[in-house]
Amino acid sequence: MENIKIYYKRNLPHYQPVNATYFITFRLEGSLPKKVIVRMKEEQAQAEKFLQNIKDEKEREKKLYIQRKLYFGKFDHLLDKASNGPYWLKNKKVAELVTEAIHFRDKKKYELITYSIMPNHVHLVFYVGKHNILHKPQNTSPYIVSSILQSLKKYTALRANRILNRSGTFWHRESFDHVVRDREELKRIVAYVLNNPVKAGLVSTYKEWKWNYINE
């Protein structure tokens, strides 16, 4: 679990280990202006290039981890405060569809820990272990999380478009996936996910948000 990455650019997926807990974020297509994302990626790439010059490996990884957290925090803040773009997840039927799809895969593809369905993005935390992966060839891929997300997003996109009577891309193709390092980090991430609607000013407490879930 030492190879910790929060993905911020379109690229070949990195190795995604089995027996790991993942923090996932995926968003609606068009939820953020393209020029904003391009600028943020360029700034992040420059920052990481600079940090790669640190000779001490532990110090370098520590700084890179902090920098990626800062990038993700800025990205998520922009999603919470977005004043334009689609909010299809506000539609009750669409939100219910996504909820059902997430729970359907629980105990089959992963062990669900928590999620929050926001108006324009989804935070999802789950554990992937050998005992809950079906023994099929496609599941031997080192990109198991990418495979899970592809299935989830494809299924929900098709049916959400039918509900909304629209066509075209529903989810943005990129997703963030982060390997959770330890129990303490997991606690922080779970609190972050559940309190996202509070931080965005949608509710006063996390329990008021209908589209929050925590596996107690």
ZADO-500368 format. One line per 4 residues: number of its first residue (from 0); for each residue y, x, z of N, C-alpha, C. Coordinates in pm, 1 decimal, m for minus. Layout:
ZADO-500368
NUM = Y/X/Z/Y/X/Z/Y/X/Z; ... .
***
This chain:
ZADO-500368
0 = m120.6/82.4/0.0/0.0/0.0/0.0/126.4/86.4/0.0; 110.9/214.0/m35.2/225.8/303.2/m31.7/307.2/295.6/m159.5; 245.7/247.3/m269.2/317.4/241.4/m395.8/400.2/113.5/m400.6; 514.6/116.1/m333.3/596.4/m3.4/m314.2/700.7/m12.6/m425.0 .
4 = 700.6/m122.1/m498.7/797.4/m137.6/m606.4/846.0/m281.8/m610.5; 975.9/m297.3/m626.0/1033.5/m426.8/m658.0/1079.8/m414.3/m802.0; 1020.1/m491.5/m892.1/1046.6/m471.2/m1033.7/1178.6/m535.3/m1074.0; 1255.8/m461.6/m1151.8/1385.5/m511.3/m1192.4/1407.5/m494.9/m1341.2 .
8 = 1306.8/m454.4/m1417.1/1325.7/m438.5/m1560.0/1197.4/m477.0/m1633.4; 1212.6/m515.7/m1759.4/1098.3/m550.0/m1842.4/1021.7/m422.4/m1872.0; 895.2/m419.2/m1836.9/819.4/m296.6/m1849.4/671.9/m330.2/m1845.0; 586.7/m233.4/m1876.3/444.9/m252.3/m1852.7/422.8/m265.8/m1702.8 .
12 = 340.2/m359.6/m1659.3/323.2/m380.1/m1514.6/260.8/m258.9/m1448.2; 300.7/m233.1/m1324.9/242.5/m126.5/m1247.1/111.6/m175.5/m1184.7; 35.5/m82.0/m1132.3/m88.6/m117.2/m1065.3/m62.3/m210.9/m947.5; m139.7/m316.6/m941.1/m123.6/m416.7/m835.5/m253.2/m423.8/m756.8 .
16 = m259.4/m359.3/m640.7/m385.6/m345.4/m567.8/m439.0/m475.9/m510.6; m571.1/m485.4/m507.5/m637.3/m593.7/m436.3/m631.1/m557.8/m287.8; m648.7/m658.8/m203.1/m635.4/m640.4/m58.0/m492.8/m600.4/m21.8; m398.3/m677.8/m72.4/m257.0/m652.7/m44.7/m182.6/m785.4/m37.7 .
20 = m73.5/m786.1/35.5/13.4/m903.2/46.0/134.7/m882.0/m43.5; 170.6/m985.1/m118.4/277.8/m975.3/m216.9/390.7/m1073.5/m187.7; 511.0/m1026.1/m208.9/631.0/m1110.2/m205.7/676.7/m1124.4/m350.2; 675.1/m1248.2/m399.6/704.2/m1278.0/m539.5/831.0/m1362.3/m550.5 .
24 = 910.9/m1333.8/m651.0/1024.8/m1420.3/m683.8/1027.8/m1441.3/m834.6; 1034.4/m1566.6/m876.8/1052.0/m1595.8/m1018.7/1155.7/m1706.2/m1033.5; 1224.7/m1706.5/m1146.9/1341.0/m1793.0/m1164.0/1337.1/m1867.3/m1297.4; 1425.4/m1966.6/m1308.4/1436.1/m2043.9/m1431.5/1504.7/m1962.6/m1540.6 .
28 = 1464.3/m1988.0/m1661.9/1530.8/m1927.7/m1776.4/1677.5/m1971.6/m1779.9; 1768.1/m1875.6/m1797.3/1910.0/m1906.7/m1805.3/1977.4/m1926.4/m1671.5; 1905.9/m1896.5/m1562.0/1963.3/m1917.2/m1428.8/2072.9/m1816.5/m1395.6; 2072.6/m1702.1/m1464.0/2178.8/m1602.7/m1448.1/2222.2/m1554.3/m1585.7 .
32 = 2351.9/m1528.3/m1604.3/2399.7/m1479.0/m1733.9/2334.7/m1345.9/m1770.0; 2297.7/m1331.5/m1895.2/2229.5/m1210.4/m1941.0/2313.3/m1086.1/m1917.8; 2443.8/m1096.3/m1939.8/2529.0/m978.2/m1924.9/2533.6/m930.2/m1779.9; 2522.7/m1023.2/m1685.9/2521.0/m985.9/m1544.0/2393.5/m907.9/m1511.8 .
36 = 2279.9/m957.2/m1561.1/2152.2/m890.8/m1537.2/2150.2/m752.3/m1600.6; 2200.5/m742.1/m1722.6/2204.6/m612.1/m1791.3/2287.6/m512.5/m1711.3; 2403.2/m556.7/m1663.3/2489.5/m466.5/m1584.7/2419.9/m423.0/m1456.3; 2354.9/m516.8/m1387.8/2285.8/m483.5/m1263.2/2171.5/m385.8/m1287.4 .
40 = 2097.5/m405.4/m1395.7/1986.3/m315.3/m1427.1/2036.6/m173.9/m1456.0; 2147.1/m166.8/m1528.6/2203.8/m36.1/m1560.3/2248.5/36.1/m1434.0; 2312.7/m37.3/m1344.0/2357.6/21.7/m1216.9/2238.6/66.7/m1133.6; 2132.5/m16.6/m1131.9/2013.5/18.5/m1055.2/1943.7/141.3/m1113.2 .
44 = 1935.7/146.5/m1245.5/1870.7/260.5/m1310.2/1945.1/390.1/m1278.4; 2077.9/385.5/m1279.1/2158.1/503.4/m1246.8/2136.0/546.2/m1102.5; 2132.0/448.0/m1012.2/2111.9/478.3/m870.1/1974.5/541.1/m847.2; 1872.4/486.7/m912.4/1737.9/540.6/m894.8/1725.3/679.5/m957.4 .
48 = 1790.6/700.3/m1069.9/1787.6/832.3/m1133.8/1845.3/938.0/m1041.1; 1952.1/902.3/m972.1/2014.8/993.4/m877.3/1921.2/1022.6/m759.8; 1857.9/918.0/m707.6/1770.0/934.0/m591.6/1642.2/1011.3/m625.3; 1601.5/1008.8/m751.4/1482.0/1082.4/m792.0/1499.8/1233.0/m775.6 .
52 = 1622.9/1277.0/m761.8/1650.6/1420.0/m745.3/1623.9/1469.4/m603.2; 1601.6/1377.2/m510.1/1571.5/1417.9/m372.5/1434.7/1485.6/m369.0; 1429.4/1606.9/m320.5/1306.6/1686.1/m325.8/1201.9/1640.7/m224.7; 1245.1/1603.2/m105.9/1151.2/1559.4/m3.3/1092.5/1424.2/m42.7 .
56 = 961.1/1418.0/m63.4/897.0/1297.4/m115.0/914.4/1176.9/m23.7; 894.9/1195.5/106.8/908.6/1084.9/200.6/1051.6/1032.1/204.7; 1146.7/1124.4/205.7/1287.4/1083.9/207.4/1323.7/1012.9/77.6; 1272.6/1063.6/m34.7/1300.1/1002.0/m165.0/1246.4/860.0/m170.3 .
60 = 1121.7/839.9/m126.0/1062.3/706.3/m128.1/1135.1/611.2/m33.8; 1179.9/663.6/78.5/1254.8/581.6/173.9/1385.9/533.6/112.1; 1457.7/625.9/47.7/1585.8/591.3/m15.0/1566.2/494.2/m131.5; 1461.2/517.4/m210.6/1433.0/428.5/m323.3/1399.0/288.0/m274.2 .
64 = 1321.9/280.6/m166.8/1285.2/150.8/m109.4/1409.0/75.0/m64.1; 1499.9/143.1/3.8/1623.7/80.7/50.2/1707.6/35.2/m67.6; 1718.0/120.3/m170.7/1797.2/87.3/m288.7/1741.6/m35.6/m359.6; 1609.5/m46.4/m368.6/1547.7/m161.8/m434.9/1567.5/m289.7/m353.8 .
68 = 1566.2/m275.7/m222.0/1594.1/m391.4/m136.4/1737.4/m439.6/m157.4; 1830.2/m346.0/m168.3/1970.8/m381.5/m190.6/1988.1/m452.4/m324.2; 1918.1/m400.8/m424.9/1925.5/m463.0/m556.9/1871.8/m605.9/m551.5; 1755.6/m622.5/m489.3/1697.3/m756.3/m480.4/1788.4/m851.0/m403.4 .
72 = 1847.6/m803.1/m292.6/1937.4/m886.8/m213.7/2055.9/m934.8/m294.9; 2111.1/m845.9/m375.4/2224.9/m882.9/m461.0/2181.3/m984.1/m565.7; 2065.5/m960.5/m624.5/2010.7/m1049.7/m725.8/1987.0/m1189.7/m669.4; 1925.7/m1196.0/m551.3/1894.8/m1324.8/m490.0/2022.1/m1397.6/m448.8 .
76 = 2121.5/m1322.5/m403.4/2249.7/m1383.7/m366.2/2314.9/m1449.5/m488.0; 2307.6/m1383.8/m602.1/2363.6/m1440.7/m724.9/2291.3/m1570.1/m763.2; 2160.5/m1572.8/m744.2/2084.9/m1694.7/m773.2/2127.5/m1808.6/m680.7; 2145.3/m1776.7/m552.5/2183.4/m1879.1/m455.2/2321.3/m1937.2/m484.4 .
80 = 2410.1/m1853.4/m534.8/2549.9/m1894.0/m555.1/2582.3/m1928.4/m700.5; 2481.9/m1927.6/m786.0/2506.2/m1954.8/m928.1/2574.0/m2089.8/m947.1; 2681.8/m2090.3/m1021.7/2758.8/m2213.9/m1043.0/2727.3/m2278.8/m1176.8; 2645.6/m2211.8/m1257.0/2604.8/m2272.2/m1384.3/2458.7/m2238.8/m1408.3 .
84 = 2410.5/m2279.2/m1522.0/2268.8/m2258.5/m1547.7/2187.2/m2377.6/m1502.1; 2061.1/m2386.0/m1540.3/1977.8/m2502.0/m1507.1/1937.0/m2505.1/m1359.8; 1920.4/m2625.9/m1309.2/1868.8/m2648.1/m1173.2/1753.2/m2746.5/m1180.7; 1659.5/m2719.1/m1270.0/1551.4/m2814.2/m1294.8/1464.1/m2836.3/m1172.5 .
88 = 1460.8/m2739.9/m1081.4/1377.6/m2755.2/m962.6/1437.4/m2851.7/m860.3; 1558.3/m2899.1/m886.6/1615.8/m3005.5/m803.6/1546.7/m3138.5/m829.7; 1488.7/m3150.9/m947.8/1416.8/m3272.1/m983.7/1293.1/m3283.7/m893.9; 1282.7/m3393.4/m822.1/1174.8/m3410.8/m725.2/1037.0/m3396.0/m789.0 .
92 = 1017.9/m3453.8/m905.7/888.0/m3448.1/m971.2/853.6/m3305.8/m1013.4; 953.5/m3232.6/m1058.0/930.9/m3093.3/m1097.6/896.1/m3008.2/m975.4; 970.9/m3027.1/m866.9/943.2/m2952.9/m744.0/803.8/m2985.6/m690.5; 764.8/m3112.1/m698.4/631.0/m3151.6/m654.3/523.9/m3087.3/m741.5 .
96 = 550.1/m3079.2/m871.3/457.1/m3015.5/m963.7/434.3/m2869.2/m925.6; 542.6/m2797.5/m900.3/533.2/m2655.8/m863.9/460.4/m2640.7/m729.9; 492.9/m2728.1/m635.8/426.1/m2726.2/m505.4/275.0/m2742.9/m520.9; 234.0/m2842.0/m598.2/91.5/m2869.0/m617.6/21.2/m2752.6/m686.2 .
100 = 88.3/m2691.9/m782.9/29.0/m2579.2/m855.5/9.8/m2458.8/m764.2; 106.8/m2434.8/m676.1/95.9/m2323.4/m580.8/m20.7/m2347.0/m485.0; m31.1/m2467.6/m431.3/m137.8/m2499.0/m336.5/m275.5/m2504.3/m404.2; m279.4/m2545.2/m528.8/m406.3/m2552.9/m600.8/m473.8/m2416.7/m608.5 .
104 = m394.6/m2310.9/m621.1/m448.6/m2174.7/m634.2/m481.4/m2110.8/m500.4; m439.8/m2175.4/m390.9/m470.0/m2123.6/m258.0/m621.0/m2125.3/m235.0; m673.3/m2016.5/m181.4/m816.1/m1998.8/m153.4/m899.3/m1977.7/m279.8; m834.7/m1983.2/m396.4/m904.0/m1954.0/m522.3/m856.7/m1820.4/m578.8 .
108 = m726.1/m1807.7/m594.1/m667.0/m1685.1/m649.1/m601.5/m1599.5/m541.9; m561.2/m1662.1/m433.2/m491.9/m1591.3/m325.2/m500.1/m1672.3/m197.4; m453.5/m1614.0/m89.1/m437.7/m1686.5/36.4/m287.8/m1705.9/58.3; m245.6/m1829.2/53.9/m104.7/m1863.4/59.9/m48.3/m1840.8/199.4 .
112 = 66.9/m1776.9/206.7/132.9/m1751.9/334.5/258.6/m1836.6/348.6; 348.6/m1828.4/252.6/471.8/m1907.3/260.3/535.6/m1918.5/122.0; 624.8/m2015.9/107.0/705.8/m2024.5/m14.4/830.2/m2107.9/13.6; 926.0/m2094.3/m75.4/1044.2/m2178.9/m74.9/1083.2/m2204.4/m220.0 .
116 = 1090.6/m2331.7/m255.0/1129.6/m2370.3/m390.8/1277.5/m2406.8/m388.1; 1357.0/m2320.1/m447.4/1501.2/m2339.1/m453.2/1538.1/m2411.4/m583.4; 1663.2/m2453.8/m598.7/1700.8/m2526.7/m720.2/1678.1/m2450.5/m850.5; 1687.5/m2315.7/m846.9/1672.7/m2240.3/m971.0/1575.8/m2121.9/m961.1 .
120 = 1506.4/m2107.9/m847.9/1408.5/m1999.9/m835.1/1307.7/m2031.7/m725.4; 1202.9/m1952.3/m720.1/1095.4/m1971.6/m622.6/1064.1/m1839.5/m554.4; 1053.6/m1843.0/m420.9/1002.3/m1730.2/m343.8/861.1/m1765.9/m299.5; 769.5/m1671.7/m313.4/629.4/m1697.8/m284.8/566.0/m1573.7/m221.0 .
124 = 493.0/m1593.5/m112.5/423.0/m1483.4/m46.0/275.7/m1520.3/m33.7; 188.9/m1431.4/m80.6/46.2/m1456.5/m68.2/m30.7/m1325.9/m53.2; m154.9/m1340.2/m7.6/m245.2/m1225.9/7.5/m354.0/m1234.4/m98.0; m381.2/m1122.7/m164.4/m487.8/m1115.2/m263.0/m596.6/m1022.4/m208.9 .
128 = m718.5/m1075.1/m192.2/m829.4/m995.3/m141.4/m952.9/m1011.7/m227.3; m1044.6/m920.2/m216.9/m1165.6/m923.0/m298.9/m1245.6/m1051.2/m277.7; m1242.9/m1102.8/m154.6/m1325.4/m1220.3/m124.2/m1272.8/m1348.0/m187.5; m1144.2/m1350.1/m229.5/m1093.0/m1472.9/m290.2/m1058.9/m1456.2/m437.9 .
132 = m1118.2/m1353.2/m501.2/m1102.7/m1334.5/m645.5/m1235.8/m1363.1/m712.1; m1236.0/m1454.0/m807.7/m1359.8/m1487.6/m878.3/m1408.7/m1366.8/m957.1; m1538.9/m1348.8/m962.3/m1595.6/m1232.7/m1030.4/m1607.1/m1260.6/m1180.0; m1493.8/m1254.0/m1246.4/m1487.6/m1272.4/m1390.5/m1415.3/m1151.6/m1449.6 .
136 = m1443.0/m1119.9/m1577.5/m1385.3/m999.1/m1636.6/m1233.5/m990.7/m1626.6; m1163.3/m1104.7/m1646.0/m1017.8/m1100.5/m1644.3/m962.5/m1065.1/m1506.1; m1044.1/m1084.1/m1404.0/m996.8/m1054.6/m1269.8/m1022.7/m911.1/m1226.5; m1079.2/m828.5/m1316.9/m1095.2/m686.5/m1287.6/m971.4/m608.9/m1330.6 .
140 = m876.3/m676.3/m1390.3/m753.3/m612.5/m1435.0/m673.6/m558.0/m1317.3; m610.4/m438.8/m1334.0/m525.0/m386.5/m1227.3/m394.6/m464.9/m1214.9; m374.6/m564.1/m1303.0/m252.1/m643.2/m1301.3/m283.0/m785.4/m1253.8; m359.5/m796.2/m1146.8/m408.1/m925.5/m1100.0/m294.7/m1020.2/m1065.2 .
144 = m187.2/m970.3/m1005.1/m74.7/m1056.0/m967.1/m2.5/m1107.1/m1091.2; 14.7/m1020.4/m1190.1/76.8/m1064.1/m1316.1/m4.8/m1175.2/m1379.6; m137.6/m1165.2/m1371.2/m226.1/m1267.3/m1427.4/m210.2/m1399.8/m1353.7; m202.6/m1393.5/m1222.3/m184.2/m1514.5/m1142.1/m52.8/m1583.5/m1177.2 .
148 = 53.6/m1503.9/m1185.6/185.5/m1560.5/m1216.1/190.7/m1617.6/m1356.8; 127.1/m1549.6/m1449.8/126.0/m1598.6/m1587.1/62.6/m1736.7/m1594.3; m49.4/m1752.9/m1525.9/m118.3/m1881.5/m1523.6/m32.8/m1988.6/m1456.5; 23.5/m1956.1/m1342.5/105.0/m2051.2/m1267.0/227.7/m2094.4/m1346.3 .
152 = 295.9/m1999.1/m1405.6/419.0/m2029.0/m1478.8/390.7/m2104.7/m1609.0; 283.1/m2068.1/m1675.8/248.5/m2136.9/m1800.3/215.5/m2283.8/m1775.1; 133.4/m2307.8/m1673.7/92.6/m2444.6/m1640.4/213.0/m2529.9/m1600.7; 295.2/m2479.0/m1509.7/408.5/m2557.9/m1460.3/516.9/m2575.6/m1566.2 .
156 = 535.2/m2475.5/m1651.1/637.5/m2485.8/m1756.0/604.8/m2599.1/m1852.9; 480.0/m2605.5/m1895.7/437.8/m2709.1/m1990.9/460.2/m2848.7/m1934.2; 418.6/m2869.5/m1811.0/428.4/m3003.1/m1750.7/570.0/m3036.4/m1704.3; 643.4/m2935.8/m1662.3/783.0/m2960.2/m1623.3/866.0/m3001.1/m1744.2 .
160 = 842.0/m2939.5/m1857.3/914.1/m2977.1/m1979.0/884.0/m3121.4/m2018.6; 761.9/m3165.0/m1996.7/726.7/m3304.6/m2026.1/802.6/m3398.3/m1932.5; 809.5/m3361.8/m1805.5/882.0/m3444.6/m1708.2/1029.3/m3454.5/m1745.7; 1087.0/m3342.4/m1789.6/1230.2/m3336.3/m1820.6/1261.8/m3378.6/m1963.2 .
164 = 1155.4/m3407.9/m2040.1/1172.0/m3447.8/m2180.3/1250.2/m3341.4/m2257.4; 1206.7/m3217.6/m2242.3/1272.8/m3106.9/m2310.8/1166.3/m3014.7/m2368.6; 1211.5/m2916.6/m2447.1/1123.0/m2813.4/m2499.3/1191.6/m2678.1/m2481.2; 1117.3/m2573.3/m2503.8/1175.4/m2440.4/m2489.2/1127.2/m2370.3/m2363.4 .
168 = 1178.9/m2250.6/m2344.1/1137.6/m2168.1/m2231.1/1183.9/m2229.6/m2099.5; 1094.0/m2237.0/m2004.4/1125.9/m2294.4/m1873.7/1151.0/m2184.9/m1770.6; 1053.9/m2096.3/m1752.7/1069.6/m1984.9/m1659.5/1118.0/m1860.4/m1732.1; 1200.0/m1782.9/m1663.7/1235.3/m1651.9/m1717.6/1111.1/m1563.8/m1714.6 .
172 = 1093.4/m1480.2/m1817.7/968.4/m1404.2/m1831.6/948.6/m1302.3/m1720.0; 1056.1/m1249.4/m1662.5/1043.6/m1147.1/m1559.4/1026.5/m1208.4/m1420.8; 950.1/m1141.1/m1339.2/932.7/m1179.5/m1199.4/941.1/m1054.3/m1113.4; 977.3/m1072.6/m989.4/975.8/m962.9/m893.0/844.1/m969.3/m816.2 .
176 = 777.3/m856.8/m801.6/663.4/m854.2/m710.6/670.0/m728.4/m625.2; 655.2/m749.3/m496.2/671.3/m643.1/m397.6/551.5/m641.1/m303.4; 487.3/m525.8/m289.8/375.4/m511.4/m198.1/429.5/m496.5/m56.1; 388.0/m585.9/32.1/434.2/m583.6/171.3/362.3/m470.9/245.0 .
180 = 438.2/m388.2/315.4/382.0/m266.7/374.7/303.2/m290.6/502.8; 354.2/m378.3/588.6/290.0/m395.0/718.5/328.4/m530.5/778.1; 275.5/m557.8/897.1/297.0/m688.2/960.7/444.1/m713.0/993.1; 514.9/m609.6/1035.2/655.7/m626.5/1070.1/738.4/m663.3/947.8 .
184 = 709.7/m598.0/836.9/781.9/m632.9/714.9/747.1/m774.2/670.7; 621.0/m812.3/687.2/579.9/m948.2/651.5/658.4/m1051.1/732.1; 676.6/m1026.6/860.3/753.7/m1118.9/944.3/896.7/m1133.3/892.0; 956.5/m1021.5/855.4/1094.2/m1024.8/804.4/1101.8/m1101.7/672.6 .
188 = 1001.9/m1079.8/586.4/1002.9/m1145.4/456.0/981.0/m1296.0/470.3; 888.1/m1335.0/556.7/863.5/m1478.3/580.5/991.1/m1545.3/631.4; 1059.4/m1481.4/724.7/1185.5/m1536.4/777.5/1290.4/m1545.2/666.3; 1294.3/m1443.6/581.7/1389.3/m1442.4/469.5/1362.6/m1559.3/375.2 .
192 = 1235.8/m1579.0/340.6/1198.4/m1686.0/247.5/1234.5/m1822.7/304.5; 1193.8/m1848.3/426.5/1216.4/m1980.3/486.1/1364.0/m2009.3/507.9; 1442.1/m1906.1/533.3/1584.9/m1926.1/559.6/1671.1/m1918.7/434.8; 1609.1/m1899.6/318.6/1686.5/m1894.7/195.1/1769.1/m2021.8/171.9 .
196 = 1711.9/m2141.8/193.5/1792.5/m2263.9/175.0/1908.0/m2273.2/274.5; 1889.1/m2218.2/393.3/1996.6/m2217.0/493.3/2107.5/m2123.4/448.3; 2068.4/m2004.1/405.1/2164.0/m1904.1/357.9/2243.5/m1956.0/237.9; 2176.7/m2036.3/153.8/2242.8/m2091.4/35.2/2329.8/m2212.6/67.7 .
200 = 2329.4/m2256.9/194.4/2412.8/m2369.3/235.6/2356.4/m2505.6/200.4; 2226.9/m2512.5/177.3/2165.3/m2640.0/137.9/2122.9/m2723.7/257.5; 2089.7/m2657.5/367.9/2047.4/m2726.0/490.8/2095.9/m2645.5/611.1; 2084.2/m2704.4/728.8/2127.1/m2636.2/851.5/2015.3/m2552.2/913.3 .
204 = 1890.2/m2600.3/901.8/1775.5/m2526.9/953.6/1665.7/m2526.2/848.0; 1579.7/m2426.7/852.8/1476.2/m2413.4/749.8/1378.9/m2530.6/749.2; 1360.6/m2596.0/863.9/1267.6/m2707.4/871.4/1317.5/m2831.2/796.6; 1447.1/m2835.7/768.8/1505.1/m2949.9/697.3/1476.5/m2943.7/547.3 .
208 = 1442.0/m2826.1/497.0/1421.8/m2811.4/353.1/1281.0/m2857.8/315.1; 1272.9/m2961.3/236.7/1145.3/m3022.9/201.8/1052.6/m2927.4/128.7; 1109.1/m2833.7/55.9/1029.8/m2747.5/m31.2/1000.1/m2611.7/31.2; 1005.5/m2607.7/165.1/960.2/m2490.1/239.1/817.1/m2512.0/287.0 .
212 = 741.8/m2401.9/293.7/606.0/m2410.4/347.0/571.9/m2281.2/419.6; 504.9/m2291.0/531.7/454.1/m2174.9/604.2/313.7/m2207.0/652.4; 220.1/m2119.2/625.4/83.4/m2134.5/673.7/79.9/m2088.3/817.3; 82.0/m2180.1/910.2/90.8/m2147.4/1051.3/m33.0/m2073.1/1101.5 .
***
